């Protein structure tokens, strides 16, 4: 219980959610979240969600509908926030389906499937306003929330003087809950979370975590608590990681077709242009990775 209390305190301090359910992995957090919040026969609008997120939504009988900005589909667009939700598409979807058929809106931060590109807080505020107007909850995939916050600080007006933890808290304040993996941003080998604002949802998630057998060991909770404390005190490594990605992107851009602009956690190569002789059936991305490494 000591480890759980310590972790819960650290989590609330950084993310601002009053309740947290620690799990073994981010996938476990997604599975529990989907069991609680996704209704069979409903739809879930999202911004090019990660495959595991999409799987857990669809395995609970719902349909994911992408409402990401059109800039996300242009590999060479220099739009600074290609992870943004298309507000017009979302508004039309919410009007068409109504709260009875929309389980929630789910927004991934630093969207992996479109190159790790961030979501602006201005866009997230519009999403929250629309969701609330229609009585639909808003949830976040926060696996890359630190990178997203760093890029907001660098690119979005009004956030240059805020710290990374301050931007993280403001981001989470716009949502009803979040799921995340501790392996991505927090430099630990195991762990995931569900951040929750509603007490009843917390109770359901807590019980479901027990029945799924995905509770986190006390030693892992201690390690994650330490990581959260260190990041809150000095998130320098976040800027170092993102700047490493930017450096690699600049070096490759001279002769390699890379997705633009540089993003948070990785450099993405346009393999279709780089290896035009390899058809999709020959797995060009995997072939390139095998050749390089």
Secondary structure, DSSP 8 states (H G I E B T S, - for coil): -HHHHHHHHHHHHHH--SEEEEESSHHHHHHHHHHHH--TT-EEEESS--HHHHHHHHTTT-EEEE-B-GGGG-TT---TTTT-B-HHHHHHHHHHHHHHHEEEEEEESSBGGGTSB---HHHHHHHHHHHHHTT--EEEE-TTHHHHHHHHHHHSTT-TTS-HHHHHHHHHHT-SEEEEEHHHHS--SS-EEEEES-HHHHHHHHHHHHHHT-B--HHHHHHHHHHHHHHHH-THHHHHHHHHHHHHHHHHHTTS-B-SS--SS---B-HHHHTTTS-GGG-HHHHHHHHH-
